[in-house]
Amino acid sequence: MIRKAAVLGAGPAGLWLAKTLLETYPDLHVTVIDRNITSGGMTASFSYRGLVFDFGSHRLHPAASHELLKEIQHLMGSELLERPRNGRIFLDGRFVKFPLKPVDLMLNLPPSFSLGTAWDLISGPFRKKACDSATFRKVLISGLGPTISEKFYFPYAEKLWGLPPELLHGVQARKRISSGSIGKILLKALKAVTGSGQLSNTFYYPAGGFGRICEKTADRIESLGGRIIKGSIIAAIDIRDRGMMITSEADDGHSEEIEEDFIFSTIPVTELCKVLSPRPPERIIKSLGELSYRSMILCFLELDIPHYTEYDAHYFPGKDIIFSRMSEPKNYSNSSKPPDRTGLCFEIPCWSTDTIWGMSDEEIAEIVIKNLELTGLPTIPVISSFVKRISHAYPSYSLGYRIAFDKVDDYLKNIGNFVTLGRQGLFAHDNTHHTIEMGVAAADCFSPETGLDRNKWSSRRAEFEKHVVVD
Ligand SMILES: Cc1cc2nc3c(=O)[nH]c(=O)nc-3n(C[C@H](O)[C@H](O)[C@H](O)COP(=O)(O)OP(=O)(O)OC[C@H]3O[C@@H](n4cnc5c(N)ncnc54)[C@H](O)[C@@H]3O)c2cc1C
């Protein structure tokens, strides 16, 4: 009988898992442990001199299942706003509405882009199909044709995931680019314009910042009797014949040992394996070396004006600009607070071994401002700036990642009373709603009497493979 379960990681996957466990099994002792002092993982928000910031642009996409949306709406009440998307993308030196709309594609882009795209649409059926193990380059050229691939997706992919398209696995294309052909992109854009179909031109966003979803989830966990240990890193997991011992360490050196009957882990699989005892065999350690997470620097600017632009986000796919996206959080929630100032967040994807990762906040802000000038956007009255770093922002799918991950996964599957899940745990480039669904599914496959139903969990895992990321 399982009486005590630990959840490692208080991001959306871990929190929704803990919440569902407690709602289903009120007698189960559930402890969530996270290294951060706030709940929510990458979806958290924070306040800075009256401005609310997220860790990069975050929105809840209507692509989430109807049941999940209803549950989040129920949790959030009137706090959850439905907002129109209002973004722009910097393509070929000009700004175009994003998500792409057919009219913009045809009228606002240079003729070489529009005509090339039109030709790729007509010639699509005659292009060679890419096989399942093909590279990102081959999958995209086969589905979308050369124009949009070369001008938009290839530079963007290299910027986000740090590898050229010929060294990226084709799975990255299938997971990220929901519209596999030009025809589907146009159809999707048309649906967005007319509001028909599942894809609409709106998104959901909590009035107090994206992080409110996880804050409310954490409150619910505590109200159900769950415990959340914050600011404590997992230092060791000792797997024993009966039960397992977790040691967590806080910044002040205080460490705590807790004995558990079952562990759900949502922390990066590479970090998890470092603290497992007994240590995984050498072949697993070698495979872990082939799994790389792309990091991200977030540069935040406080501006001496009520609004910078009317747009929520600007996307910069080109490699000539250092950041991939600039967002203005006040425009996500339509907030007028504070009345005199606004904030901007710039996302800079990088490797944690890159020089920029170790630069000072001031140096990074200076680079960001110089790059902003190159885009033609107005110069900005900056009052202050600061930087935050995300070490595990995106799983980067190298050509060898699948074989390496499968080896690690098979090893972890054989540990009794233990399961790994979430974006970091399954090395899955997923949206927030996907990872919440993973957490809920894990709780659904679990019972205190019999533990995790491995067969049911593996069917759910097969469903997760079909997830497509929405931008
Ligand atoms: C820049 C950016 C923008 C995004 N925008 C969107 C968006 O608009 N819409 C959307 O749906 N999704 C978006 N996402 C994706 C979304 O952030 C993730 O899907 C979601 O955060 C994954 O949740 P998770 O719980 O699986 O992982 P995480 O949120 O990463 O949570 C994992 C938790 O584990 C903790 N942890 C890690 N290591 C340890 C350790 N050793 N000890 C203790 N704790 C540890 C971390 O502190 C963290 O809290 C975006 C992601 C990024 C990077």
PDBQT file of the ligand as one rigid body, heavy atoms in Angstrom, charges set to zero:
ROOT
HETATM    1  C1  LIG A 501      10.312  31.113 -23.263  1.00  0.00    +0.000 C 
HETATM    2  C2  LIG A 501       9.196  30.117 -23.154  1.00  0.00    +0.000 A 
HETATM    3  C3  LIG A 501       7.915  30.477 -23.537  1.00  0.00    +0.000 A 
HETATM    4  C4  LIG A 501       6.863  29.562 -23.440  1.00  0.00    +0.000 A 
HETATM    5  N1  LIG A 501       5.605  29.949 -23.809  1.00  0.00    +0.000 NA
HETATM    6  C5  LIG A 501       4.577  29.105 -23.683  1.00  0.00    +0.000 A 
HETATM    7  C6  LIG A 501       3.251  29.522 -24.042  1.00  0.00    +0.000 A 
HETATM    8  O1  LIG A 501       3.008  30.645 -24.484  1.00  0.00    +0.000 OA
HETATM    9  N2  LIG A 501       2.239  28.630 -23.881  1.00  0.00    +0.000 N 
HETATM   10  C7  LIG A 501       2.453  27.352 -23.416  1.00  0.00    +0.000 A 
HETATM   11  O2  LIG A 501       1.489  26.597 -23.310  1.00  0.00    +0.000 OA
HETATM   12  N3  LIG A 501       3.703  26.937 -23.062  1.00  0.00    +0.000 NA
HETATM   13  C8  LIG A 501       4.763  27.774 -23.185  1.00  0.00    +0.000 A 
HETATM   14  N4  LIG A 501       6.025  27.373 -22.826  1.00  0.00    +0.000 N 
HETATM   15  C9  LIG A 501       6.211  26.001 -22.312  1.00  0.00    +0.000 C 
HETATM   16  C10 LIG A 501       5.931  25.887 -20.813  1.00  0.00    +0.000 C 
HETATM   17  O3  LIG A 501       6.732  26.792 -20.101  1.00  0.00    +0.000 OA
HETATM   18  C11 LIG A 501       6.234  24.449 -20.401  1.00  0.00    +0.000 C 
HETATM   19  O4  LIG A 501       5.471  23.558 -21.169  1.00  0.00    +0.000 OA
HETATM   20  C12 LIG A 501       5.956  24.158 -18.938  1.00  0.00    +0.000 C 
HETATM   21  O5  LIG A 501       6.617  25.053 -18.083  1.00  0.00    +0.000 OA
HETATM   22  C13 LIG A 501       6.433  22.750 -18.620  1.00  0.00    +0.000 C 
HETATM   23  O6  LIG A 501       6.013  22.402 -17.331  1.00  0.00    +0.000 OA
HETATM   24  P1  LIG A 501       6.775  21.278 -16.485  1.00  0.00    +0.000 P 
HETATM   25  O7  LIG A 501       6.120  21.227 -15.168  1.00  0.00    +0.000 OA
HETATM   26  O8  LIG A 501       6.841  20.047 -17.285  1.00  0.00    +0.000 OA
HETATM   27  O9  LIG A 501       8.292  21.823 -16.371  1.00  0.00    +0.000 OA
HETATM   28  P2  LIG A 501       8.881  23.131 -15.660  1.00  0.00    +0.000 P 
HETATM   29  O10 LIG A 501       7.944  24.277 -15.786  1.00  0.00    +0.000 OA
HETATM   30  O11 LIG A 501      10.252  23.312 -16.203  1.00  0.00    +0.000 OA
HETATM   31  O12 LIG A 501       8.954  22.713 -14.138  1.00  0.00    +0.000 OA
HETATM   32  C14 LIG A 501       9.970  21.865 -13.645  1.00  0.00    +0.000 C 
HETATM   33  C15 LIG A 501      10.239  22.245 -12.200  1.00  0.00    +0.000 C 
HETATM   34  O13 LIG A 501      11.294  21.399 -11.691  1.00  0.00    +0.000 OA
HETATM   35  C16 LIG A 501      12.109  22.172 -10.830  1.00  0.00    +0.000 C 
HETATM   36  N5  LIG A 501      13.435  21.538 -10.744  1.00  0.00    +0.000 N 
HETATM   37  C17 LIG A 501      14.328  21.315 -11.735  1.00  0.00    +0.000 A 
HETATM   38  N6  LIG A 501      15.435  20.717 -11.261  1.00  0.00    +0.000 NA
HETATM   39  C18 LIG A 501      15.242  20.554  -9.931  1.00  0.00    +0.000 A 
HETATM   40  C19 LIG A 501      16.023  19.980  -8.884  1.00  0.00    +0.000 A 
HETATM   41  N7  LIG A 501      17.228  19.446  -9.127  1.00  0.00    +0.000 N 
HETATM   42  N8  LIG A 501      15.526  20.013  -7.626  1.00  0.00    +0.000 NA
HETATM   43  C20 LIG A 501      14.295  20.547  -7.377  1.00  0.00    +0.000 A 
HETATM   44  N9  LIG A 501      13.516  21.089  -8.329  1.00  0.00    +0.000 NA
HETATM   45  C21 LIG A 501      13.969  21.091  -9.590  1.00  0.00    +0.000 A 
HETATM   46  C22 LIG A 501      12.168  23.535 -11.517  1.00  0.00    +0.000 C 
HETATM   47  O14 LIG A 501      12.536  24.541 -10.596  1.00  0.00    +0.000 OA
HETATM   48  C23 LIG A 501      10.736  23.678 -12.047  1.00  0.00    +0.000 C 
HETATM   49  O15 LIG A 501       9.921  24.360 -11.126  1.00  0.00    +0.000 OA
HETATM   50  C24 LIG A 501       7.111  28.250 -22.954  1.00  0.00    +0.000 A 
HETATM   51  C25 LIG A 501       8.410  27.879 -22.572  1.00  0.00    +0.000 A 
HETATM   52  C26 LIG A 501       9.449  28.795 -22.682  1.00  0.00    +0.000 A 
HETATM   53  C27 LIG A 501      10.841  28.395 -22.293  1.00  0.00    +0.000 C 
ENDROOT
TORSDOF 0
